[in-house]
Amino acid sequence: MKKMFVLLIAVCFLLVGLTGYVTAKEEKAPKVGPVKLTAHPASLEGKTVLLRWNGKYNGDKYLTRIGELLSQQVKAVKIVKLWETDKSTAAISKDLQASEQVAATVAKLKPDLVIAAQAD
């Protein structure tokens, strides 16, 4: 009797797990059209470089250091830390809508280059 009960519980967990797996698989990825890449700038002099951090531990420190080095080595470069401009962007995008919101925020700032990083 005890073995039957354990087997029944195991089957229930398996069915619940498979149901969650099937549900997750049914979600469709958004369709993305053709993407045209922009040419790399010959120089960053006088350009705006946007630093995008996703909120993971130490990623902001890493990007801040990149910004400092760029400022030291490139004349008239403008460094924008997106997480300071819009605090809501310092997060991992959990879904398509959140990703689109971050992308729209970046686009409004019209940077010449975006450097994104994460760290643990």
N, C-alpha and C positions, 0 to 999 in steps of 0.2 A: 504494500500500500504506500509506504514511504517513497519507494523508488518511482512509483507512478506519479505521485504528487510532484516530486523533483523534476521528472520528465515533463509534466504539464507546465510547470513554471518556466522551464527552459524553452519550451516551444512558444509560450506567450512572449518571452523576451525576444526570441528570434523573430517572431511575426511583427512585433512592435518595431524592432530594428530595421527589418526589411521594408516596412511601410514608410518609415522615415527616409530610407535610402531611395525608394522608388519616387516618393514625393520630391525629393531634392533633385533627382535626375530629370523630372518632368519640366523643371524650370528651363526656359530657353534663354540663351545668351542673346544680348542685343546685337542686331546686325550693324556692322560698321562698314561704311562705304570706303572708297579709295582714299588713301591718305597721301598727301603730297608733302614731302619733307622739304624744309627750308635749308638753303645752303648755310654752312657754318660761316660765321663772320671771320674775315681775315684778321681782325684785331678786336679786342674788347674795349679799346680806348674810346671813351665817350659813350659807351653802351650801358644799358641797364641790365643787371644780372639779378634775377629773382631767385632766392633760396627758399625751397619748399621742404618743410619738415612734417612728418606724419605723426609726431608726438611720441615716438619710441624713445626710450631712455638714452640720453647722450647724443642723439641725432642733432639737436640744436647746437650743442657744443662743437660738434664736427663741422657743421655748416657755418657757424660763426667763425671758426678758424679759417675755413676756405675764403670767406668774405674778407677777413683781415689780410690774408696773403694776396688776394686779388687787388685789394686797395693799395697794398704796398708796392705791387709790381706793375700795375696798369694805371696809366694816367687817366684821370677824369672818369673812372668807372663808377657807376652808381650801384650800390648794393641794397637790395630790398629784401628784408626778412619777412616773408609772407606771414609767419606765425605772430609777428608783432603787429602787422598791418591788419590782420583779421584772425583773431584768436580761434575762431571756429574751424580754421583750416588745419590746425595742429592736431589732427586725428586721423586714424586709419579709416579710409572710406569703407563703410559697411555694405554699401549697395550702389547701384548705378546712379541713383539720384544724388547721393552724397558726392560721388566722383564727378558728376556733371557740375555740381555746385562749386567744387574746388576749381575745376577747369574754367568755369565762367569767371570766378574771382581772379584767377591768373590772367585770363584774356583781357579783362578790364584794365589791368595794370600795364598791358602792352610791353612786356619785357623783351629784350633782344635775345636773351638766353635764360633758360630755367635749369637750375641744378637742384635735383631732388635727392634726398638721402634718408636713410633710416639707420638706426643703430640699436644695439641691445647691450 
